[in-house]
């Protein structure tokens, strides 16, 4: 009897297939640290963290009590 392994995408959690994703709370803290304490622009934050620029803006707006 021959067994075949399941496709890699279904057998390996996405966090192990590439760079592990940051938890949302860690991501929020990192975005706000870069924004507030390092005076970074949204594009450079998005590039460094590997997320979409819209997500960076949403995090900043929510921290300021605004709705995105």
MMTF fields as JSON, N, C-alpha, C and O atoms, coordinates in Angstrom:
{
  "mmtfVersion": "1.0.0",
  "mmtfProducer": "UNKNOWN",
  "numBonds": 271,
  "numAtoms": 272,
  "numGroups": 68,
  "numChains": 1,
  "numModels": 1,
  "chainsPerModel": [1],
  "groupsPerChain": [68],
  "chainIdList": ["A"],
  "bondAtomList": [4, 2, 8, 6, 12, 10, 16, 14, 20, 18, 24, 22, 28, 26, 32, 30, 36, 34, 40, 38, 44, 42, 48, 46, 52, 50, 56, 54, 60, 58, 64, 62, 68, 66, 72, 70, 76, 74, 80, 78, 84, 82, 88, 86, 92, 90, 96, 94, 100, 98, 104, 102, 108, 106, 112, 110, 116, 114, 120, 118, 124, 122, 128, 126, 132, 130, 136, 134, 140, 138, 144, 142, 148, 146, 152, 150, 156, 154, 160, 158, 164, 162, 168, 166, 172, 170, 176, 174, 180, 178, 184, 182, 188, 186, 192, 190, 196, 194, 200, 198, 204, 202, 208, 206, 212, 210, 216, 214, 220, 218, 224, 222, 228, 226, 232, 230, 236, 234, 240, 238, 244, 242, 248, 246, 252, 250, 256, 254, 260, 258, 264, 262, 268, 266],
  "bondOrderList": [1, 1, 1, 1, 1, 1, 1, 1, 1, 1, 1, 1, 1, 1, 1, 1, 1, 1, 1, 1, 1, 1, 1, 1, 1, 1, 1, 1, 1, 1, 1, 1, 1, 1, 1, 1, 1, 1, 1, 1, 1, 1, 1, 1, 1, 1, 1, 1, 1, 1, 1, 1, 1, 1, 1, 1, 1, 1, 1, 1, 1, 1, 1, 1, 1, 1, 1],
  "groupList": [{"groupName": "UNK", "atomNameList": ["N", "CA", "C", "O"], "elementList": ["N", "C", "C", "O"], "formalChargeList": [0, 0, 0, 0], "bondAtomList": [1, 0, 2, 1, 3, 2], "bondOrderList": [1, 1, 2], "singleLetterCode": "X", "chemCompType": "L-PEPTIDE LINKING"}],
  "groupTypeList": [0, 0, 0, 0, 0, 0, 0, 0, 0, 0, 0, 0, 0, 0, 0, 0, 0, 0, 0, 0, 0, 0, 0, 0, 0, 0, 0, 0, 0, 0, 0, 0, 0, 0, 0, 0, 0, 0, 0, 0, 0, 0, 0, 0, 0, 0, 0, 0, 0, 0, 0, 0, 0, 0, 0, 0, 0, 0, 0, 0, 0, 0, 0, 0, 0, 0, 0, 0],
  "groupIdList": [1, 2, 3, 4, 5, 6, 7, 8, 9, 10, 11, 12, 13, 14, 15, 16, 17, 18, 19, 20, 21, 22, 23, 24, 25, 26, 27, 28, 29, 30, 31, 32, 33, 34, 35, 36, 37, 38, 39, 40, 41, 42, 43, 44, 45, 46, 47, 48, 49, 50, 51, 52, 53, 54, 55, 56, 57, 58, 59, 60, 61, 62, 63, 64, 65, 66, 67, 68],
  "secStructList": [7, 7, 7, 7, 7, 7, 7, 2, 2, 2, 2, 1, 7, 2, 2, 2, 2, 1, 1, 7, 7, 7, 7, 2, 2, 2, 2, 2, 2, 2, 2, 2, 0, 0, 0, 0, 0, 1, 7, 7, 7, 2, 2, 2, 2, 2, 2, 2, 2, 6, 7, 7, 2, 2, 2, 2, 2, 2, 2, 2, 2, 2, 2, 6, 6, 7, 7, 7],
  "xCoordList": [0.828, 0.0, 0.881, 1.893, 0.476, 1.262, 0.515, -0.667, 1.178, 0.566, 1.224, 2.434, 0.427, 1.01, 0.789, -0.241, 1.756, 1.674, 0.659, 0.524, -0.048, -0.972, -0.17, 1.018, -0.799, -0.078, 0.514, -0.061, 1.649, 2.345, 1.443, 1.485, 0.631, -0.208, -1.203, -1.597, -1.616, -2.586, -1.932, -2.581, -0.663, -0.021, 0.877, 1.239, 1.234, 2.118, 1.357, 0.857, 1.264, 0.587, 1.252, 2.465, 0.467, 1.018, 2.136, 3.042, 2.083, 3.132, 4.475, 5.515, 4.468, 5.721, 6.168, 7.332, 5.276, 5.599, 6.464, 7.218, 6.371, 7.159, 7.47, 7.581, 7.61, 7.84, 6.582, 5.475, 6.737, 5.552, 4.841, 5.484, 3.521, 2.79, 2.778, 2.754, 2.796, 2.731, 1.304, 0.351, 1.157, -0.189, -0.716, 0.061, -2.024, -2.605, -2.173, -1.849, -2.166, -1.784, -0.331, -0.025, 0.55, 1.963, 2.094, 2.872, 1.328, 1.354, 0.912, 1.555, -0.174, -0.672, 0.389, 0.664, 0.977, 2.008, 3.206, 3.758, 3.601, 4.765, 4.461, 5.28, 3.267, 2.868, 2.87, 3.418, 2.257, 2.157, 3.508, 3.75, 4.38, 5.731, 6.472, 7.088, 6.406, 7.086, 6.473, 7.192, 5.165, 4.448, 4.677, 5.021, 4.488, 4.518, 5.913, 6.225, 6.742, 8.04, 9.195, 10.202, 9.042, 10.124, 9.756, 10.539, 8.538, 8.075, 8.215, 8.628, 7.87, 7.972, 6.703, 5.628, 6.83, 5.658, 4.98, 5.584, 3.715, 2.928, 3.509, 3.448, 4.073, 4.639, 5.834, 5.942, 6.721, 7.899, 7.506, 8.131, 6.467, 5.984, 5.434, 5.753, 4.604, 4.016, 5.098, 5.02, 6.093, 7.182, 7.961, 8.24, 8.314, 9.098, 8.345, 8.929, 7.044, 6.266, 5.647, 5.082, 5.752, 5.221, 3.705, 3.114, 3.075, 1.613, 1.192, 2.011, -0.088, -0.64, -0.677, -0.933, -0.424, -0.459, -1.812, -1.89, -2.886, -4.229, -4.398, -5.072, -3.785, -3.855, -3.133, -3.605, -1.998, -1.261, -2.14, -2.242, -2.768, -3.63, -4.801, -5.167, -5.385, -6.518, -6.109, -6.845, -4.949, -4.46, -4.245, -4.634, -3.631, -3.368, -4.679, -4.842, -5.605, -6.889, -7.661, -8.243, -7.671, -8.376, -7.734, -8.434, -6.413, -5.736, -6.066, -6.001, -6.421, -6.775, -8.278, -8.773, -8.996, -10.428, -11.259, -12.455, -10.626, -11.36, -11.758, -11.103, -12.828, -13.244, -12.634, -12.71, -12.034, -11.425, -12.467, -12.12],
  "yCoordList": [-1.169, 0.0, 1.244, 1.313, 2.206, 3.424, 4.603, 4.798, 5.373, 6.563, 7.788, 7.819, 8.768, 10.016, 11.106, 11.157, 11.946, 13.043, 14.061, 14.272, 14.69, 15.75, 16.918, 17.05, 17.751, 18.914, 19.735, 19.81, 20.341, 21.12, 22.178, 22.404, 22.822, 23.907, 23.442, 24.226, 22.18, 21.722, 21.054, 20.86, 20.7, 19.994, 20.879, 20.507, 22.032, 22.932, 24.214, 24.863, 24.584, 25.847, 26.999, 26.992, 27.983, 29.105, 29.803, 30.365, 29.775, 30.434, 29.728, 30.324, 28.466, 27.744, 27.754, 27.473, 28.07, 28.038, 29.229, 29.138, 30.326, 31.513, 32.228, 31.612, 33.523, 34.299, 34.245, 34.396, 34.034, 33.948, 35.294, 36.329, 35.284, 36.548, 37.071, 36.303, 38.366, 38.966, 38.858, 38.974, 38.638, 38.662, 40.083, 41.033, 40.22, 41.54, 42.557, 43.696, 42.163, 43.099, 43.55, 44.73, 42.626, 42.976, 43.893, 44.846, 43.597, 44.422, 45.853, 46.811, 45.995, 47.322, 48.07, 49.24, 47.404, 48.047, 48.476, 49.557, 47.632, 47.957, 49.145, 50.053, 49.132, 50.247, 51.553, 52.557, 51.538, 52.773, 53.242, 54.444, 52.31, 52.688, 53.386, 54.433, 52.801, 53.407, 54.761, 55.695, 54.87, 56.096, 57.203, 58.329, 56.886, 57.914, 58.23, 59.39, 57.219, 57.434, 57.582, 58.22, 56.991, 57.098, 58.022, 58.211, 58.602, 59.555, 59.034, 59.762, 57.781, 57.162, 57.418, 57.607, 57.423, 57.587, 56.232, 55.178, 56.286, 55.054, 54.087, 52.872, 54.618, 53.742, 52.953, 51.75, 53.619, 52.914, 51.901, 50.847, 52.222, 51.27, 50.03, 48.904, 50.244, 49.123, 48.254, 47.026, 48.884, 48.141, 47.331, 46.154, 47.94, 47.242, 46.056, 45.0, 46.236, 45.182, 44.206, 43.188, 44.513, 43.608, 43.554, 42.509, 44.706, 44.766, 45.87, 46.674, 45.894, 46.879, 48.26, 48.374, 49.291, 50.652, 51.034, 51.797, 50.503, 50.781, 50.225, 50.829, 49.073, 48.473, 49.365, 49.54, 49.922, 50.842, 52.049, 52.445, 52.626, 53.79, 53.442, 54.227, 52.274, 51.848, 51.729, 52.162, 51.148, 50.994, 52.362, 52.581, 53.276, 54.62, 55.353, 55.967, 55.29, 55.973, 55.424, 56.193, 54.114, 53.513, 53.919, 54.116, 54.045, 54.434, 55.869, 56.236, 56.677, 58.071, 58.241, 59.361, 57.124, 57.177, 57.489, 57.763, 57.447, 57.69, 56.367, 55.344, 56.406, 55.204, 55.258, 56.287, 54.171, 54.171, 54.232, 54.24],
  "zCoordList": [0.0, 0.0, 0.0, 0.698, -0.788, -0.899, -0.3, -0.585, 0.509, 1.091, 0.487, 0.262, 0.236, -0.261, 0.779, 1.451, 0.885, 1.852, 1.362, 0.157, 2.277, 1.857, 1.296, 1.588, 0.507, -0.026, 1.115, 2.201, 0.863, 1.885, 2.504, 3.713, 1.681, 2.193, 3.245, 4.108, 3.19, 4.177, 5.375, 6.403, 5.261, 6.364, 7.216, 8.332, 6.703, 7.44, 7.739, 6.82, 8.996, 9.316, 8.584, 8.38, 8.191, 7.435, 8.19, 7.574, 9.515, 10.286, 10.151, 10.431, 9.727, 9.54, 8.093, 7.808, 7.178, 5.762, 5.359, 4.39, 6.074, 5.771, 7.06, 8.12, 6.961, 8.177, 9.039, 8.523, 10.33, 11.182, 11.248, 11.425, 11.108, 11.182, 12.613, 13.575, 12.726, 14.054, 14.572, 13.803, 15.868, 16.43, 16.248, 16.148, 16.208, 15.948, 17.003, 16.666, 18.255, 19.322, 19.171, 19.343, 18.855, 18.653, 17.443, 17.456, 16.404, 15.201, 15.517, 15.088, 16.258, 16.638, 17.441, 17.173, 18.413, 19.236, 18.4, 18.603, 17.469, 16.624, 15.711, 15.568, 15.089, 14.219, 15.006, 14.55, 16.187, 16.97, 17.493, 17.597, 17.82, 18.252, 17.118, 17.317, 15.936, 14.786, 14.437, 14.08, 14.537, 14.186, 15.219, 14.859, 16.485, 17.528, 18.052, 18.324, 18.195, 18.843, 17.861, 18.166, 16.69, 15.704, 14.548, 13.617, 14.62, 13.603, 12.175, 11.272, 11.99, 10.665, 9.865, 10.435, 8.551, 7.699, 7.481, 7.679, 7.069, 6.948, 5.922, 6.111, 4.835, 3.804, 4.346, 4.108, 5.064, 5.586, 6.661, 6.782, 7.443, 8.45, 7.758, 8.138, 6.738, 6.002, 5.373, 5.419, 4.796, 4.158, 5.181, 4.954, 6.297, 7.32, 7.915, 8.157, 8.148, 8.796, 7.803, 8.201, 6.52, 5.502, 5.468, 5.199, 5.746, 5.696, 4.739, 4.295, 4.432, 3.517, 4.18, 5.378, 3.401, 3.923, 4.494, 5.457, 3.901, 4.421, 5.83, 6.665, 6.092, 7.43, 8.443, 9.567, 8.046, 8.923, 9.256, 10.417, 8.241, 8.458, 9.367, 10.242, 9.163, 9.988, 11.456, 12.343, 11.711, 13.086, 13.729, 14.876, 12.994, 13.524, 13.796, 14.85, 12.852, 13.019, 14.215, 14.98, 14.381, 15.514, 16.836, 17.83, 16.856, 18.098, 18.485, 19.658, 17.491, 17.738, 17.957, 18.083, 18.001, 18.242, 17.017, 17.123, 15.85, 14.604, 13.993, 14.194, 13.254, 12.525, 11.142, 10.471, 10.706, 9.361, 8.265, 7.084]
}
